[in-house]
Amino acid sequence: MTTEEDGAAGRPELPGLTIEQTGALRRFARLKAGAVFMEQGMGKSRVAVELANHRARARRVDAVLWVAPCSVLSTVQDEVERWGCDVPVRYLGYQTLSQADRAYLETLAWAKTRKLLIVADESGFIKNGWSKRHQRMVELRRHAAYALALNGTPLTRDLWDVKRQMDWLHPRILGTSDRAFGYRYFTLVERSDPARGRRAWFEVYEPNVKHLRSLMERYIFEARLDIGLPEAELDISHDAGAGTRERYEAERDEFFAAWERYGEEIALYRLLGNLKRIAACCPDKCASVAERVDGQHTIVFCQYRAEQDTIAAALTGDHLVMSGSTPARAREEIFARFRAERLPLLVTYGTGSFGLNLQHVASAHFASLPFDFGQVEQARSRIRRLGQQHPLVYTTHTSDLGIDTLVARNLRNKSWLAQLMRREIDPSGIL
């Protein structure tokens, strides 16, 4: 399998496309694999459809397999129908791919009989190389003549995210094993502590990042959305209540005692999750957030259902709530009301950060921050889209507890939180 088209592929006709869409199509006109890294709202789906049509006219593709998060499949299908694909399109959710053996085997058998273009929409979902989802996507890719990755935030943790996506497109793009990749683009950092002994972790080796980019450059098209409107960011810190602070400090101190005795990394991950949940679900903080969004036409992103419920209970005016358990029909009714009425919509990141077009709203509140900055970028993109006509305001809410400061710093650095914790963890420090 090669990465370039054999013979003259020609240039696709590009009527009515944006400059960025045109550039992406021309980039991939002769390639068998490529990644469209364009921000949400820039029309990545249109690029995939037009590329499929271009291949179909050359009789090189007779079907498309479009894999995406289950929550956005209906939106993707609407987009494909809107632009019109000249060959049949089969849709598959990432969650279905990993959880439903029968659906995967049926799709695999179907793929083996087609001249296929496979699309990995929100390709960050395949960044875990050891997951069943990733391995099954690799197997499907083996039977596809062409592959296209679509993503607005290709790097959400570290350089391994990009490697997984490039290897899925074609192993010759980077042409390196995991072991060689680790040695070439990361460096080992060690720290000794008299109380806890030696600690070691890998960090990106910055001098070699330029080389990595040069290997990928031909196969990726990147573009950022310029909506031509002012964008403002507000950061609001809320005082944690006495009860929350007591629970938080007890959890923290219990961890430090275990860390001193054993230094087990599993305790670190448990601490991160527990402290984050305590801070996010603080009743005082949630009540303060509710006061600021009450009566506003805004979308409020929450990390936990308990946090969402606490904010909703504190609202005095009418509001809308949507989570993973909300049925599809109820979601349609919620969005219809949200478009027509001036009231806040509370959503969880997993439910509301993908696939929504909410350019009729000009503000977003982040009631708490997740560990993954990619989720925040996705959430911002729900309102930061082509067609937006009003200045945008993003408001981030944090508690005055140390974990929120640490998470915010991690998101600014776009690094893996566990690395930051290993460097800075100290009973007398930020936590």
N, C-alpha and C positions, 0 to 999 in steps of 0.2 A: 504494500500500500504506500503510495506517495502522497506528498502534501500539495502537489501542484497538478492542475488540469493538463491532460495530454492534448496537444493540438491547440488550435485557435479557438478560444471560448467566446470571443467577441465582447462587445461592451453592452451591458443591459440598457434598454431604453428607460429613461428616468423622468417621466412627466409628473409634475405635481409633488415632487419630493423636496424635503428640506436639504440644505447644503450638507448637513451631517449625514443624512440618510444616503444621499448620492455618493458621498465620499466612502461610506462603508461598502456600498454595493460595488463600486469600482475597485476597492481594495480586494474584495473577495471574488471578483469575477473569474479569476483563473486559479483560485486556491480550493483545495478540497476540505480545508478546515480553517476555522477562524473564530475569533471571539469579539463580540460587539460589547464593549464596555462603555455604554452611554447611560447617563443619568436617567432616572425614571421620568416619564413624560416626554421623552424625545423621540418615541416611535420606533423602538427596537423591533417590535412585532412586525411593523410594516417592512422593515429591512429583511426579515426572515421570509416573509411571504413573497416579496419581489425577487429575492434570491432563488427561492423554490421555483417561481414562475420562469425565471431566466434559465435554470437548469432543465425545466420541463420542455421549454421550447427547443432546446438542444437534444431532447430525448435522453438525457442522462439521469433524470429522476422521474419516477412514476408514483411516488408516495412520500409523505412526510410523517415522521413520528415526533410529536411535540410533547415533551415531558416538562412539567411545571408543578409548583406546589398545588395541592388539591384546592386550596382556598381561592386560587386565581384562575382555575381552568375555565370557568364560565366566562370570565372577562376575556381570556385569551381567545376562546372560541368566537366571541362577539367580534373581537378585533380581526380575526382571520376572515370571518364572513364579511365583514365590512370592506376589507381590501380585496377579497376574492382570490383564492388560491386555485391554480389550474389543475392540481392533482389532489387526490384524497388525502385528508389529514386525520391521523389517529392521535387521540389525546390520552395521556397517562399521567397520573399524579405521582410525585415522588413517594408519598406515604404508601400508596397502593403498590408501587414497585417493590418496596422493602417488606411489606406486610402480607401481600397476597401472592402466594406462589403460583396459583393457577393463572392469575392475570398476567404475571410476568412470563410464564412459559407460553401462554397463548400469543403474547406480543412478540416474543422471541421467534416463535415458529412463523408468524406473519412476516417479521422483518427479514427472515432468510429468503423469502420469495419475492422481495421487492428491490428495485433500484432506489435506495432510500436516502433521504436527507433527515438526519436526526437533530432536533433542536433541544438543547438543555437550557430552558428558561429559568432565570434565577439560579445560575450554575453554581453559586456558592453552596447550594444544597448538596453538592457532591464533593465537598472539600475534605471529608473524612475518608481517607484511603482504605481504612479497615472495615468500613461499614458495608452491610449488605447492599444498601442503596448504591454506593459507589461501584462496587464490584459488578452489580447487575447492569449499571449504566455502561461500564466498560465492555461487558459482553454484548450488549445491544450495539454499541459503537463498532465492534468488530464486523458487524454485518451491514454497516451503512457505508455507502460510497462517499457521503459528505456529512460533515458535522459542524454545527454552529452553536456556540455558547453565547447566551445573552445575560448580561449582569450590569447592574448599576453600581455595585460596590464589590469589586472583585477581591479586594484584600480586606478581610474583617478581623483577622487575628495576627497572622504573620505570613512570611513568604511561602509557607507550605500550602496556603490556600491557592495561590497562583500555580504552584507546581501541579497540584492535583487537577486543576482545570486544564492546564496545558497538556499534561500526560493523557487526559481523557480525549482531548482533541486529536493528538497524535504524539506518540512517544519520541518521534524524531525531532520535535520542535526544540526541546531542551536536551534530549539525548543523554540523560544522566540518571544513574540509579539514585535511590533515596540516600544511600550511604554517601555517595560522592557529592550529592547536592548539599547534604548537611555539612560536610567538611569545607565545601567551597564557599557557601554563602552564610555560614554561621560560625561563631567563635565561642569557645568554651570559657565561661566566667566562673571563677571559684572564689569563695570567701570562707575564711576560717573564723570560728567563734569559740572562745574558751568554754562557753556554757553548752553550746549545741553542736560543736564540732564543725566539720567541713560541709559546706553547701555549694552546689554547682548547678549551673543552668546554661543554656545556649541563647545567645543574642545574635541578631543580624550583623553580619560583617559588612559594614557600609561600603568600603572600597570596591567590593565585587558586585554590588547591586547594578551598577551601570552595565556590566557585562551580561548579567541576567536579562536586563531589559533589551539589550541588543539582540539576544537570541529570540525573544518573543516579538520584537517590534513589527516584523513583517506580518504576523498572524493576528494582530490585535488592532482594533480601531477604537480609539478613546475620544469622548467628547463630553463636555460639561454644558449643562443647560443655562442659558442666559435668558431669564424671563424679562429683563429690562425694568425691574421694579425694585424699590428699596426693600431690604431685608434687615430686620432687627432681632437681636437676641437678648433675652432677659434672664438673669439668674436670680432666683429667690431662695433664700435659706430660711427654714422654719425651725423653731425651737421644738425639740422633742420633749414630751411630757415626762414627769418624774417616773411613772410606771414603766414607760418604754426605756428610759435611760437605765433603770435598775435591771431590767431584763437583758439589755444590751451589754452592760458591764459584767453581769454574771456570766453570760455566754463567752465574752471575750476573755475573762480571767480564767475560766475553765479551760479554754483552748490553750492559753499561754502555759498553764500548768502541765498540760499534756505535751505541749511542744518541748518544754524544758526536759521532760522525762524521756520522751521517745523520738521527737523530731519527725514524726510520721507525716508524709505529705497528704495522706487522706484526711487527716485532721485539718489541714489547711483548707482544702476544698469544702469540707463540712462547715468550717467557720465562715468562709466567704458567703455561702448560701444562707446560713442562719442569720448572720448579722445584717445582710442585705434585706432579708424578709422583715426582720424586726424594725429596721429603719423605714422601709417603704410603707409598712402597715401601721405606723404610729398614728393613733387616733387624733392627736393634736395636729400633726402635720396634715393628715387627710382632711380635717375640718378646715384648716387654713387654705388648702388647695380648693376645696369646695366653695369657700367664700369668694375666691378670686374668679372662678369660672361660672358661678351661678348667673343664669340669665344671659350668658354670652353665647354667640353662635361660634362654637369652637370645638375642636376635637381634642380629647384628653387621653393620652396613652398611659396605661398602667402595666406594671409588670406582673402583678399578682391579682387573682380573683378577690382575695380578702381585701386588698387595697382598693380595688374597684368598688366593692360593696360598701366599704367604709366611707369613701368619698360620696357615693350615691346616697347613702343614708343621711349625710350631712347637708345635702342640697335642699334648699327650700322650694325652689321652682321646678318646673317640669324639665325632664331630661331623658336621654336615651342611653341604654346600656347594651353592649354587644360583647359576647365572649365566644370561646370555642364551642360552647354547648348551645348557642343560639341556632335554631333551625334555619335552613336556607330561605324558606318563605318569609320567616320573621325578619331576616336580615334585609330582604328586599323592602319590606314595609318600613323598617327603621331608616333605611337610606332615603326612601321617598319622603318621610317626615322631616329628616334632617335637611333635605334640600329645600323644603318649603317653610320650615319654622325656625325661628331664632331660639335655639336652645343648645346646650352642650351634649355632645356624644362621647360617652366613656367606652373605650375599647382596650383590649389587651394587645400587647405588641404582636403576639403570634397571629391574632385575628385581623388586626387593622393595619399592619405595616406593609402588606403586600396587596397589589392589585386594585386598590381603590383610587378612583379619580374624584378628588374632592376640591377642584379648583374654584368652587363657589364659596369656599371657606378661606379666610385670610389669616387665621391664627391656629397654632397648635400648642398644647401644654403637655410637657413630659412630667407626669406626677412623680415618677422615679426613673432612674436610668438603668438599663440592662448592662450586663458585662460586655456585650458585643456592640461595638460602635456601628457595625453594619445595620443593626436593627434601628438605630436612631436615624441613620441616613435614609433608610427605607421609609421610616415614619415621616420624616420631613418631606419626602417626595410625594406624599399623598396630596399636599396642597401646593407644593412647588412644581408646577406643571405648566406646559404651554396652554394658553387660554386664561391663565390667572390675570386678573385685572386690578388687584388691590395690593398695596404694600403688605409684606408678610412679617409676622411677629412670631418668634418661637420662644416659649417660656419654659425654662428648666427649673424644677422644684427639687430641692434637696433638704435633708434634715441637717442639724448641726452635729451629727454623729460622724465619727472618723471614717466609717466605711464609705459614706457618700462622697467625701472629699477624695478618697483613694480611687473610687470608680470614675469620678469626673476627671481626675488626672490621667487615668489610664485611657479614657476615651480621647482625650486631647492628644496623647502620645500614640494612639492607635497601636497599642501593644497588648500583649497577653497579660491579664491581670495577675495571674499566678507568678509571672516573672517579676512584676513590680512588687508583689508581696514578698517574694524571696529576698529581694534586695533591701527592702525597707522595714520588714517586720521587726518590731521591737516593743516590748511591753511599755516603754516610756515614750513611744513615738506616736504616729498619727492616729492609730486606732484607739 
